[in-house]
Structures are given as C-alpha cells and as structure tokens.
C-alpha cells in the first residue's frame, strides 16, 4: 500500500468542511490539514471552538479509520485517572509484581489514537496522564514505558484554553499546550465550514447528533506503515536553520543585560529596556517542541502536495505552517493580543509575522547558499556577515551554520538527516 493510496482512504468520512487554506502557495483542504497531515506525521492536534463545529464528527471519523486501536475520553470534573487506565488496560498496575510483568502489560497496549473531547474539563492530573498517552508513553515508578504500535501514537483533543472564550473547568497551562503540536480554532473564519457546507449539512440528515464511527475496514496498520515511510524523508536543509532563528533568534533582546527573553522569564514583555517599536515585547521564542512540530507538519504537507502533483515553496510553507501551531501556544503577549488586536489571536500573529517574513525573505538566498556550503563542510565568513551584519537575532543562525560546517568537515558521513533521525535528536 503506497502513501498515496492510504491518503486517499482518509477521504472517507462524515466530517464535512470544504474550506480551502493556502499554505506555501498550495491550496489544502481542511481535511488534509486536520486529518491527513497529522496522521502522516504522527503529531497531536488540539481543536478549540464553539459547539456544533464538527469536532465530535471528526473524532468519529478518526475512530472509524483506527477501530479498536483508538481510545476516546469525554472530559469532566469528576474524571478519575483509574478510568483512563482501564481504557488502555493498565488498570491492573496495582497487581503487577515485577518490571517484567509491567513491560508485558504495557506491550499489550496497541492503541495508537487518543482522543479527548473537552479535555480541559478533566482535572489536571488526568490531562497529564492523557498527554503522556498522546506522546506514546506511560510513566510508572520513575520509568518510562512505550505505548502504541511500532513507536507510533498521536492525540487529538478539544477544549477551551482558559481564556474565557469557552466554558471550561480546568485551564491547560502553557507547558501542557506545548505538547499539542497543532492548536487550531475551528470556528475561526479561515478554518470554519463554508456556506455551501452549512447548506448541505442543514439539508441532509435530520438527526442533530454526530454520526457514529463507521468502521468498514481498520486501516490502522496502513497508517503506521505510511508514517514509517514518512520517517525516511530527509529534512529540508533550510528548516533546521529557520528553527534556530525562531528558537534562539527570537530570544534576543537588544538593550537588556543578558540579551535574552528567557533570562527575564515571565516578565520579559514589561522589563526595562525591552523595545516596543518592534516585536521584542510581542512574541516569546518558540519552544523546541514547537519547532519540531512545524518541521514535521511542513514535511507532511509538502508530501501531500507532491502526491497531488504540486510543489509548494518550502520556506513559505514552513512560515504558513507556524500559523497552525503558534497563535494559541501561549508565546504571543496576551496584552498585545487584547489591546492592539481586540482579542484576535490570528490577527496578532499575522501582524508580528509580516515583518519576520520580510526579514527572512531578505536573507533566503544567502541562507540557502550557506546551508549548501555547511552541508559540504565549508563556510564563507563574508556570507555569514551578510546574514548577520551586526549583533542581533541572526547571530544565532550564523553560529549554528558555522558550527555545523565544522562538524560536517569532520564527519562527512553524517549528511542527509532523516525525519526520524531529526526527531531522535530532539529527545536526546
């Protein structure tokens, strides 16, 4: 079964949304963004939005693909961790007498999809358990045990983000949100159903309930195999460089003692010396997890586009993919969102990234040349000086390329980093 054939099977389902979203110059359907790309890359998705936007129907479609290999949870304030453990057959933990028995027990857990409706209604301890399951692990007595199939798991959740937009009980803090690789507001105009979708939905079935999962054929192992093939794809040379920019470059502050937002921690936006005429006080540097998520999502969307006979612009696709990851991740200054963009998170993101896009666009040819040289173990100081002509956020990019060139000069056999190798390094 080829990737193209498996992706085609993911067109089957009751979830309806024909909205087209342009990323990297290529038009994608919402199904490709919310279902195909996450299943291909094995990334977690958090959907926020009002009721009746199709989130439950989307969940039922996913369960239809994966059958008994899925775990579904409805969050509620009185949810006990033991209930979740029973769903993945770990309720016998108290009877386990040895590590060997525990390993045998966890190896029996083959579920690869973990879906939680209104996860923020569950207590934080349950959220923590569930997020661990989404990441394919279970922690017991200080040891980490793997779940899933051949190292493949992913999670979907719906809920509110504790920002008073939707009714909820328990907030999901920034550390937990960071474990959800994509966070999308499904009722935002850019992602919501079209008027034609609404017309056909209202003129279709007369039952207001979501259709139950229709498991015709369990294609879970085909999905896992598709992910295995995805892992063999090489990472585009530019993506790690752009990752350094967003992780280290955005950390830079011009007029503070340590030149670092992380050094100032939660007080970074209001600290003395932080500039307000650019984005220094508006966005926090992205976490490593957010960078890994963006690179995996970009690679998955690129593959989906190529299977359709289209070729997206990699840099644009990466920057556009960040719009599916960054806005609700907690890195944008909330005061900036509320005071200057009337609470519109995506508008705030677009405003900040318009200048960032320009900054990157001005250097893209230089970065491409520097990447090619670094991959062959060479570097050009004059080129580096054009990339970063003065002390600032581009210094981190220049330093990373210089150090990588030195490494490749000494280890030429390390060329061609695969997605799996890239992710393995993320966990080192």
C-alpha positions as CSV (number, residue, x, y, z in Angstrom):
1,X,0.0,0.0,0.0
2,X,1.5,3.3,-1.1
3,X,1.3,6.6,0.8
4,X,-0.9,8.0,-1.9
5,X,-3.4,5.1,-1.6
6,X,-3.6,5.4,2.2
7,X,-4.1,9.2,2.0
8,X,-6.9,8.5,-0.5
9,X,-8.7,6.3,2.1
10,X,-8.6,9.1,4.6
11,X,-11.1,11.0,2.3
12,X,-13.8,8.7,3.5
13,X,-15.8,10.0,6.5
14,X,-18.7,12.1,7.6
15,X,-16.8,15.2,8.7
16,X,-17.6,17.9,6.2
17,X,-15.6,21.0,5.6
18,X,-14.7,22.1,2.1
19,X,-12.8,25.2,3.2
20,X,-9.5,25.7,1.2
21,X,-6.4,27.0,3.1
22,X,-3.4,28.2,1.1
23,X,-0.1,27.2,2.6
24,X,3.2,27.6,0.8
25,X,1.4,28.7,-2.4
26,X,-0.6,25.4,-2.5
27,X,-4.3,25.1,-1.7
28,X,-5.1,22.4,1.0
29,X,-8.4,21.2,2.2
30,X,-9.2,21.3,5.9
31,X,-9.3,17.5,5.9
32,X,-5.8,17.4,4.6
33,X,-4.7,19.8,7.4
34,X,-6.6,18.3,10.3
35,X,-6.6,14.6,9.4
36,X,-4.1,13.6,6.7
37,X,-1.1,15.6,7.7
38,X,-1.3,14.8,11.5
39,X,-1.9,11.0,10.8
40,X,1.0,11.0,8.3
41,X,3.4,12.9,10.6
42,X,2.1,11.5,13.9
43,X,1.5,14.9,15.5
44,X,-1.0,15.9,18.2
45,X,-3.9,18.2,17.4
46,X,-5.9,20.5,19.8
47,X,-9.1,21.9,18.4
48,X,-10.8,24.8,20.1
49,X,-14.1,26.5,19.1
50,X,-17.8,26.7,19.9
51,X,-20.1,23.7,19.9
52,X,-21.5,22.3,16.6
53,X,-18.4,22.9,14.6
54,X,-17.9,19.2,13.7
55,X,-15.2,18.4,16.3
56,X,-17.0,15.3,17.5
57,X,-17.8,14.1,14.0
58,X,-14.1,14.5,13.1
59,X,-13.3,12.3,16.1
60,X,-15.7,9.6,14.9
61,X,-14.1,9.6,11.5
62,X,-10.7,9.1,13.1
63,X,-12.1,6.2,15.2
64,X,-13.5,4.8,12.0
65,X,-10.1,4.6,10.5
66,X,-8.4,3.1,13.6
67,X,-11.1,0.9,15.1
68,X,-10.2,-0.7,18.4
69,X,-6.7,1.0,18.2
70,X,-8.3,4.2,19.5
71,X,-9.1,5.5,22.9
72,X,-11.9,8.1,23.3
73,X,-12.5,10.1,26.5
74,X,-15.0,12.8,27.4
75,X,-13.6,15.2,29.9
76,X,-15.5,16.0,33.1
77,X,-14.6,17.4,36.5
78,X,-15.0,14.1,38.4
79,X,-12.9,12.1,36.0
80,X,-10.6,9.7,37.9
81,X,-7.2,8.6,36.5
82,X,-8.2,5.0,37.1
83,X,-11.0,5.3,34.5
84,X,-8.4,6.3,31.9
85,X,-6.1,3.5,32.9
86,X,-8.9,1.0,32.4
87,X,-9.5,2.2,28.9
88,X,-5.9,1.3,27.9
89,X,-5.9,-1.8,30.0
90,X,-3.5,-0.5,32.6
91,X,-5.9,-0.9,35.5
92,X,-4.0,-4.0,36.7
93,X,-1.0,-1.9,37.6
94,X,-1.5,-2.4,41.3
95,X,-1.3,-6.2,40.8
96,X,2.0,-6.1,38.9
97,X,4.7,-7.7,40.9
98,X,7.8,-7.2,38.7
99,X,9.1,-4.9,35.9
100,X,8.8,-7.8,33.5
101,X,5.1,-8.1,34.2
102,X,4.7,-4.4,33.8
103,X,6.5,-4.4,30.4
104,X,4.3,-7.3,29.3
105,X,1.2,-5.4,30.3
106,X,2.2,-2.2,28.5
107,X,3.3,-4.1,25.4
108,X,-0.2,-5.3,25.1
109,X,-1.4,-1.7,24.6
110,X,-1.7,-1.3,20.9
111,X,-3.9,1.8,20.8
112,X,-2.4,4.5,18.7
113,X,-5.0,7.2,18.7
114,X,-6.0,9.0,22.0
115,X,-8.9,11.5,21.6
116,X,-10.4,13.6,24.3
117,X,-13.4,15.8,24.0
118,X,-13.4,18.8,26.2
119,X,-10.1,17.8,27.9
120,X,-9.9,20.9,29.9
121,X,-13.0,19.8,31.9
122,X,-10.9,16.9,33.3
123,X,-8.7,17.6,36.3
124,X,-5.0,18.5,35.6
125,X,-3.8,15.1,36.8
126,X,-6.0,13.4,34.1
127,X,-4.8,15.8,31.5
128,X,-1.2,14.9,32.3
129,X,-1.9,11.2,32.0
130,X,-3.7,11.7,28.7
131,X,-1.0,14.0,27.3
132,X,1.6,11.3,28.2
133,X,-0.5,8.7,26.3
134,X,-0.7,11.0,23.3
135,X,3.1,11.1,23.4
136,X,3.2,7.3,23.4
137,X,4.5,6.8,26.9
138,X,3.5,5.8,30.3
139,X,5.5,6.7,33.4
140,X,5.4,4.3,36.3
141,X,7.8,4.2,39.3
142,X,10.1,6.6,37.6
143,X,10.4,4.6,34.4
144,X,9.1,5.4,31.0
145,X,7.3,2.7,29.0
146,X,6.3,2.9,25.4
147,X,2.7,2.6,24.1
148,X,1.3,2.5,20.6
149,X,2.3,0.5,17.5
150,X,6.0,0.5,16.3
151,X,6.6,3.7,18.1
152,X,3.6,5.5,16.5
153,X,0.9,7.3,18.6
154,X,-0.9,10.6,18.2
155,X,-3.6,12.5,20.1
156,X,-6.5,14.8,19.4
157,X,-8.2,16.9,22.0
158,X,-10.9,19.6,22.1
159,X,-11.5,22.2,24.7
160,X,-11.1,25.8,25.7
161,X,-7.8,27.4,26.6
162,X,-8.8,29.1,29.8
163,X,-9.1,32.4,28.1
164,X,-12.8,32.9,28.9
165,X,-13.9,32.3,25.2
166,X,-15.5,29.0,26.0
167,X,-16.9,27.5,29.2
168,X,-14.5,25.2,30.9
169,X,-13.4,24.0,34.3
170,X,-9.6,23.4,34.3
171,X,-7.1,25.5,32.4
172,X,-4.5,23.9,30.3
173,X,-1.2,25.6,31.1
174,X,1.4,26.6,28.6
175,X,3.5,23.5,29.3
176,X,0.6,21.2,28.5
177,X,-0.4,23.2,25.5
178,X,3.1,22.9,24.1
179,X,2.6,19.1,24.0
180,X,-0.2,19.7,21.5
181,X,1.6,20.2,18.3
182,X,-1.2,22.0,16.4
183,X,-3.7,24.2,18.0
184,X,-6.5,25.5,15.7
185,X,-9.6,27.5,16.5
186,X,-12.0,25.6,14.3
187,X,-14.7,28.3,14.2
188,X,-12.3,31.0,13.1
189,X,-13.4,32.2,9.5
190,X,-10.1,30.8,8.0
191,X,-10.9,27.3,9.1
192,X,-14.7,27.1,9.5
193,X,-17.2,25.4,7.2
194,X,-18.2,27.2,4.0
195,X,-21.8,28.5,3.4
196,X,-22.3,25.6,0.9
197,X,-21.1,23.1,3.6
198,X,-23.7,24.6,6.0
199,X,-26.4,24.5,3.4
200,X,-25.8,20.8,2.6
201,X,-25.4,19.9,6.3
202,X,-28.7,21.5,7.2
203,X,-30.4,20.0,4.2
204,X,-29.0,16.5,4.8
205,X,-29.7,14.2,7.7
206,X,-32.4,15.2,10.2
207,X,-30.6,13.9,13.3
208,X,-28.7,16.7,15.1
209,X,-26.2,14.2,16.6
210,X,-22.9,13.4,15.1
211,X,-22.8,10.1,13.1
212,X,-21.3,7.2,15.0
213,X,-18.0,5.8,13.8
214,X,-18.4,3.6,10.8
215,X,-15.6,1.0,10.8
216,X,-15.7,-0.6,7.4
217,X,-12.1,-1.5,7.3
218,X,-9.5,-0.9,10.0
219,X,-6.6,0.8,8.2
220,X,-4.5,1.5,11.4
221,X,-1.5,-0.6,10.2
222,X,-1.6,1.1,6.8
223,X,-1.4,4.4,8.6
224,X,1.5,3.2,10.7
225,X,3.3,2.0,7.6
226,X,2.6,5.3,5.9
227,X,4.2,7.0,8.9
228,X,7.2,4.7,8.6
229,X,7.8,5.9,5.1
230,X,7.4,9.5,6.2
231,X,10.2,8.9,8.7
232,X,12.6,8.1,5.8
233,X,12.2,11.5,4.2
234,X,15.2,13.8,4.5
235,X,14.7,17.1,6.3
236,X,15.0,20.1,4.0
237,X,18.3,21.9,4.7
238,X,16.6,25.3,5.4
239,X,14.2,24.0,8.1
240,X,16.7,23.5,10.9
241,X,18.2,26.9,10.2
242,X,14.8,28.6,10.4
243,X,14.2,26.6,13.6
244,X,17.3,28.1,15.1
245,X,16.0,31.6,14.2
246,X,12.7,31.0,16.0
247,X,14.1,29.2,19.0
248,X,17.3,31.3,19.6
249,X,16.9,34.3,17.4
250,X,13.6,35.4,18.8
251,X,15.1,35.2,22.2
252,X,17.4,38.1,21.5
253,X,16.8,41.5,23.3
254,X,18.9,44.4,22.2
255,X,19.1,46.5,25.4
256,X,19.0,44.1,28.3
257,X,21.9,42.7,30.3
258,X,21.7,39.1,29.1
259,X,20.1,40.0,25.7
260,X,17.6,37.2,26.5
261,X,13.8,36.9,26.9
262,X,14.3,33.6,28.7
263,X,16.6,35.3,31.2
264,X,13.7,37.6,32.2
265,X,11.2,34.7,32.2
266,X,7.6,35.7,32.6
267,X,8.4,39.4,32.9
268,X,10.1,39.7,29.6
269,X,7.4,41.9,27.9
270,X,7.3,44.6,30.6
271,X,11.0,44.6,31.5
272,X,13.1,47.7,31.4
273,X,15.0,48.1,28.1
274,X,12.7,45.9,26.0
275,X,11.8,47.6,22.8
276,X,8.2,48.2,22.0
277,X,8.7,49.5,18.4
278,X,9.4,46.0,17.0
279,X,8.4,42.5,18.1
280,X,10.7,42.3,21.1
281,X,7.8,42.8,23.6
282,X,5.2,40.9,21.5
283,X,6.4,37.3,21.0
284,X,8.4,34.8,23.1
285,X,10.9,32.5,21.4
286,X,9.3,29.2,20.2
287,X,10.0,26.0,22.1
288,X,12.0,23.1,20.6
289,X,8.8,21.1,20.5
290,X,7.0,23.8,18.5
291,X,9.9,23.8,16.1
292,X,9.9,20.0,15.7
293,X,6.2,20.1,15.2
294,X,6.5,22.8,12.5
295,X,9.1,20.9,10.6
296,X,7.2,17.7,10.7
297,X,4.0,19.4,9.7
298,X,5.8,21.2,6.8
299,X,7.3,18.0,5.6
300,X,3.9,16.2,5.8
301,X,2.1,19.0,3.9
302,X,4.9,19.1,1.3
303,X,4.4,15.3,0.7
304,X,0.7,15.7,0.4
305,X,1.1,18.5,-2.1
306,X,3.5,16.4,-4.2
307,X,1.2,13.5,-4.2
308,X,-1.3,15.9,-5.8
309,X,1.3,17.0,-8.4
310,X,2.0,20.3,-6.8
311,X,5.2,21.8,-5.4
312,X,5.0,24.2,-2.5
313,X,7.6,26.8,-1.6
314,X,9.4,25.2,1.4
315,X,10.1,28.5,3.3
316,X,6.6,29.9,2.8
317,X,5.1,26.5,3.7
318,X,7.1,26.5,7.0
319,X,6.1,30.0,7.9
320,X,2.5,29.4,7.0
321,X,2.5,26.1,9.0
322,X,3.5,28.1,12.0
323,X,0.1,29.8,11.9
324,X,-1.4,26.4,12.7
325,X,1.0,26.0,15.7
326,X,1.9,29.4,17.2
327,X,-1.2,31.6,17.8
328,X,-2.7,29.6,20.7
329,X,0.5,28.2,22.0
330,X,0.9,31.0,24.6
331,X,4.0,32.7,23.1
332,X,2.3,35.8,21.9
333,X,2.0,38.6,24.5
334,X,-1.7,38.4,25.7
335,X,-1.8,42.2,26.4
336,X,-0.7,42.8,22.8
337,X,-3.5,40.5,21.5
338,X,-6.1,42.2,23.6
339,X,-5.0,45.8,23.4
340,X,-4.0,46.1,19.8
341,X,-5.9,43.3,18.1
342,X,-9.2,43.2,20.1
343,X,-8.5,39.6,21.2
344,X,-8.0,38.2,17.7
345,X,-5.1,35.9,18.1
346,X,-4.6,35.2,14.4
347,X,-4.6,38.9,13.6
348,X,-1.8,39.5,16.2
349,X,0.2,36.6,14.7
350,X,-0.2,37.9,11.2
351,X,0.9,41.4,12.3
352,X,4.1,40.1,14.0
353,X,5.0,37.7,11.3
354,X,4.6,40.2,8.4
355,X,8.0,41.7,9.5
356,X,9.5,38.4,10.3
357,X,8.6,37.1,6.8
358,X,10.3,40.2,5.3
359,X,13.4,39.7,7.5
360,X,13.7,36.0,6.4
361,X,12.9,36.8,2.7
362,X,15.7,39.3,2.5
363,X,18.2,36.5,3.5
364,X,16.7,33.4,2.0
365,X,19.2,33.1,-0.9
366,X,22.1,33.7,1.5
367,X,20.7,31.1,3.8
368,X,20.3,28.6,1.0
369,X,23.9,29.1,-0.1
370,X,25.2,28.9,3.4
371,X,23.3,25.7,4.0
372,X,24.7,24.0,0.9
373,X,28.2,25.1,1.9
374,X,27.8,23.9,5.5
375,X,26.4,20.5,4.4
376,X,29.7,20.0,2.4
377,X,31.8,21.1,5.4
378,X,32.6,24.6,4.1
379,X,31.8,28.1,5.2
380,X,32.2,31.6,3.9
381,X,32.7,34.4,6.5
382,X,31.7,37.1,4.0
383,X,28.4,35.2,3.5
384,X,27.9,35.0,7.3
385,X,28.5,38.7,7.6
386,X,25.7,39.4,5.1
387,X,23.3,37.1,7.0
388,X,24.2,38.8,10.3
389,X,25.9,42.2,9.7
390,X,25.6,43.3,13.3
391,X,24.9,41.8,16.7
392,X,21.3,40.6,16.9
393,X,18.9,37.7,16.4
394,X,20.6,36.5,13.3
395,X,23.9,35.8,15.2
396,X,22.4,32.5,16.4
397,X,21.8,31.4,12.8
398,X,25.3,32.4,11.8
399,X,26.8,30.5,14.7
400,X,24.7,27.4,14.0
401,X,25.8,27.3,10.4
402,X,29.4,27.8,11.3
403,X,29.4,25.0,13.9
404,X,27.5,22.7,11.6
405,X,30.0,23.3,8.8
406,X,32.9,22.4,11.2
407,X,31.0,19.2,12.2
408,X,30.4,18.1,8.6
409,X,34.0,18.8,7.7
410,X,35.0,16.2,10.4
411,X,32.0,13.9,9.9
412,X,31.1,13.9,6.2
413,X,29.2,10.6,6.5
414,X,26.5,12.3,8.6
415,X,24.9,14.1,5.7
416,X,21.2,13.7,4.8
417,X,19.3,13.9,8.1
418,X,16.1,11.9,8.0
419,X,12.9,12.9,9.8
420,X,13.3,10.0,12.3
421,X,16.9,10.9,13.0
422,X,15.9,14.5,13.4
423,X,13.2,13.6,16.0
424,X,15.5,11.2,17.8
425,X,17.9,14.1,18.3
426,X,15.0,16.1,19.7
427,X,14.7,13.6,22.5
428,X,18.5,13.4,23.3
